Amino acid sequence: MIKGQWMILFFKILLTIIIVVIFTCPIILFRNYVVKINYNKIENYIKNKRYFINLNNYLNSIGIYKKYLQYLIIILSLIFSIIIYFISFKIFNVISTSILISIFSFFIPYNLITRIYYKRKEKIIKLFPTYIITLKTYTQLTNDIIIAFRNAKTIEPLKTYVDRFNIYVEKGINVFDSLELLKKDIDIKQISDFLSSIQVCYINGGNFNILLNRYAKLLLKTNLQKEKEEQEIFSSITVLIILIVINLMLLFLFVFSDSEYKAIITTTFTGKLILNINILSYIFIYFIIKKFSRKGV
C-alpha cells in the first residue's frame, strides 16, 4: 500500500474515532446524570426485578401468557442469538464483535415483548379520560360507582381490566379489595392514583360525579402534555437514527468496501477496538432511545 493510501486510511480511521467519541461522550454524561438522580430507584429495581418475573408479567399483561411460554421464548432467543453470531462472524470475521452483537440480539425478543407491554400501557392511559367521562354519565344519575363500572363501555385493552373488576365484584369480593386488584392488574401510577381516590370516596360516601369530573380534566391535560413530549422525543430519536446511519455508511462504504481497509479493521487490535466501540455505541444509543420511549409510562 503506497504512502497516499496509508494517509487516506489514517484519516478515515481518525474520522471514525471522532464520530465514536461524539456518540459516546454524551451517552456517558447522560448515564452519569441518570444514575445520580435516580440512584435509589435503580438500586430498588436491581433488588426487586427479575428477568423471569418481568417476562411473566409482560406476557400476562398483553394477554398471551401460557404455561412454560417464557422458557420457550428464552430458548428461541438463545437460538436466535447463535444464528446472529454466525451471521456477524461471516460479515466481520471478528469473534469479539460477533459475541457483542449476539449477546445484544439475545434480548431482542424480550425487548419486543416489553415494547408491546408499554405500548399497551400508553393506549390505556390515552383511553382512560374518555372512560372516566363515560363513568360520569352514570354517576350523575345514581352516584353508584359499581353500576357505572358495570355499564360504562370502553375498548381494548382497557376493556379487559374493567371486565376483570366487574368479575371480582360479582364473585363477592368487596369493592375496596376489587379496586386494589384492579390497581395491581393495570399497574399504571396515574390510574392507580385515580382508583385510590375512588376507594376513599366510596368509603366516605362522597360525590363520585365531582371526583370523576376533576380527574377527567387532569388526565386530559396530562395526555396533551405527554403528546407534546412524545413529539420532542421523536425528533431527538430521529436525529440519533440519522447519526447512526451516517456512521454505518462511513464504516461500510469507506472501510469495508475496500479489502485492504477491511483487513486492517478486522485483523489489527486498533481496528477491532474501533469496530467494538462502534457496536457498543449503537447498543448504548438503543438503551437511551428505549429510556426516552418509556418516559411518562
Disulfide bonds with the S-S distance in Angstrom:
none
